[in-house]
C-alpha cells in the first residue's frame, strides 16, 4: 500500500502537493459524495472540458474581439486562483475556466492565423503530438515521475513564471527582456526549452490522476485534475504557436 506521504509528494505547480491533503478536511457536497476520484472520471472530465473549450474557441475564432482576449486571459487566471483555494468548487469553476480559456485561444489563434498561413493547424497538430508522446512515455514508464524529476520540473516552471511576470512588469516601462520574444538561434532555443518544460508538466498531470485515485481523493478532484491538465495544454499550445511564428519570421 502506497504511503500517504508518497502520494502527497507528486504534483505540478497548479496541482500542488497539498492539493490532495487539503481535500481531507473539505466535505464533498456533490451528488457523488460517496464516491472517490478515479482516473477514468478525471479523463472523462478532461474530455468534457476540452470540448467546452473547443466550442468557445471556435466561436471566438469566427468572431475575434480583443475583449475576448482579455476576458479569457484575466478571467481564466482569476478562476484558477480561486479554485486553488476552493477546490470543492472545481465542478463549477473548471467548466467556467474552459469556456473563458476558449475565448482567449480562439482570439489569439485568429490573430496569429491572420499573420501566418497555416500556423494554427500546425500548432494544434504539434500540441496533440507532444501530448500523446508524453502520455506514451508515461504509460510505458520510459519516464518515471520521481521526486528529483518533479522537483526539477516545478523549479523550472517557477523560474519561467518569474521571467514572464518580470517581462510583463517591464513592458509598462517600454522594456522587454532580451531574446524572450526575439527570433534568432537564442530566441528559438529559449522557446524550445520552455516547450520542453511545459511538456514535462504533462507527466506531472498524468501522475496526479493516478495518485488521486490511489489516495482516495473526493470525486470533485476529478474536475480539479482535469483543469490542471487543460492549463498545461493551453500553455503548451501558446508556446508552440510562438515558436512557429518565430520560425516563419526567420
N, C-alpha and C positions, 0 to 999 in steps of 0.2 A: 504493500500500500504506500502510495506516494505521500510523503510527509507534507504537512500543511505549509511549512516554511519553504519547501521547494516549489510548491505551487504558486506561492505569492511572489516568487522572485523572477518571474518571466513575464515581461510585458514591454510595450513600446511607450513612447512618451505620452500618448493620449490614453492608452490602456495601461495605466500606471501600475506599479507593483502593489499599490494599496487598493486598487480597484476591487479586487475580489474580497480582500479582507474587510473593506468598508461595508460590503453588502450584508455582512453577517448581523449588523446592527440596524439594518433597514428592512422593515417588513414588506413583503410583496403583496400589494393590494389588488393585483390584476386578477383576471378570471382564471389564470393559470397558476394561482398562488401555491397550489400543492405540487407543482412541477419544478424541476430544476433545469438549468441551462444545458442544452445539448449541442453538439457540433452540427447536427442536421438542422436544428432550429435556427442556429446562427447563420448557416449557409442560406437557408430559405429567406431569412430576414435580409440578408445581403442582396439576394436577387430582387426582392421587393423594393428595397431602397434604390438599387441600380436602375430598375425600370422607372421608378418615380423621377429620379434624377434625369434619366434619358428623355422623359416626356417633357419636362420643363426646359431642358436644354434645347430640344428640337424647336419648341415654341419660341424661345428667346433667339435662337439661330435665325428663324424666319422673321422675327420682329426685333432686331437688335436695338438696344437702347442703353445709353450709359447709366441710366438709373438702375437697370437690372444688374449691371456690373457691380456697382457699389452696394446695392441691396443684397446681392448674393454673397459678396466677399465679407462685408461687415456683419450682415445678419447671420451668415453661416458661422463666423468666428464667435459671435455672441452666443449662439445656440450651443456651440461646443463647450465654451467656458461654463455655461450654466449646467450642462449635462455632466461635466466632470465633477461638480459638487452635488448634483442632484441626479444620481444615476437611476433612481427609481422612476424618473420622468422620461427615461430613454424611449419607451414605446410611443411617446408623443413628440419628443424632441428630435429623434433620429429621422422620422419622415419629414419634419419641418426642415431639418438640415439638408436632406437630399433635394427637396424642392428648391430651396434657396441656392444651393450649390449648382443646380442645373441651370438656373438663370445666369449665374456667373459664367459657367463653362460655355453655354450657348453663345453668349455675347462676345466673350473673348475669342472663341473659336471663329465666329463670324468676322471679327477684326483681322485675325491672322489669315483667314481664308481669303479675304479681300486683297491682301498683300502678296500672298504666296499661293500659287495654284497647286492644289492637291495636298497641301501641308496638313490639313485636319485629318483626312483619311489616313495619311502616313502616321500621324501621331497616335490616332486611335489604334491602328494595327500594331504599332510598336509597343504601346502600353499593354495591350492584351497579350502580346508575345512575351513580354517581360513577366507579366502576372503568371501565365501558365508555366513559364520556365522556372520561376521561383517556387511555384506550387509543386512541380515535379521534383525539384531539388529537395524540398522539404519532405514530401511524402516518401521518397526513396531513401531519405536520411543521408543523402550525399553531403548535405549541410545540416548539422545538428545545432539547435539553439542552446548553446552553453552559457554559463554565467559570463565568461570572458567575451563571447560574441555579443551577447545582449548589452553588456556594459559599453563595449566599443561602439555599437550602433547608436545607443542612446547618447553617448558623448558626442559623436559626430553629428547627430541630428540637432542636438542642443547648440553646437558650435555654428551650424548653418543658420539656425533660427536667430542667433545673436547677430550674425552678419547681416541677415535680412532686415532685422529691426534697426540696426545701426545705419544701414543704407537708406532705409525709409526716413529716418530722422534727418540724416544729412541732406536728403533730397529737398527738404524745405529751405535749405540754405544754398541750393544750387550746386551741391557737391555730390558726386557719385563715386562710389568705391571703384578703384581701377580693376579692369578685367572682368568684373562681375557680369556686366551686360555688354561686353565688347566682343567683337569677332577676333579671329586670330587663334593661333595654337594655344595660348594660355587660357583665353576665354572659353574655348571649346573644351579644353582639358578640365577646367573647373566645373563646367556644366556636366561633363561625363562623371565626375566624382560625385556631384550632387545626385545625379540619376542613380548612381550605384548605391548611395546611402538610402535613397528612397526605396529602391528595390529590396535592400536588406531589411527594411522595416516591414515588408510583406511577410518575411519569415517570422517576425515577432507577432504579427497579427494572426497568422496561422497557429502559432504556438498558444496564443491566448484562447483561441477557440477550443483547443483540446484541453488546456488546463482548466478552463471554466467549467467544462463538463466533469472533469475528474474531481474538481474541488466541490462540485455541487452548488455552484452559484445560482442565485434566483433566476427565474425564467426571463425577467426583464433585461438581464445582462446579455441576452442574445441580441437585442436591439443595440445595446451599447457597443458590443463587439463588432457588429455589422457596420455601425457608424465609424468605428475606428478604422476598419478596412477601407471604407469609402474615402475617408480622409487621406489615407496613404495613396490610393489610386488617383485621386484628384491631384495631389502633389506631383506624383509621377507623370501624369499626363501633361501638366503645365510645364514641367521641366523638359520633357521631350519636345513639346511644342516650341519652347525657347531654343533648344539645341538645333532643331531642324531649321528654324528661321535664321540662326547664325550660319549654318552651312549653306543656305540658299543665298545669303548676302555675300558670301566669300566668292 
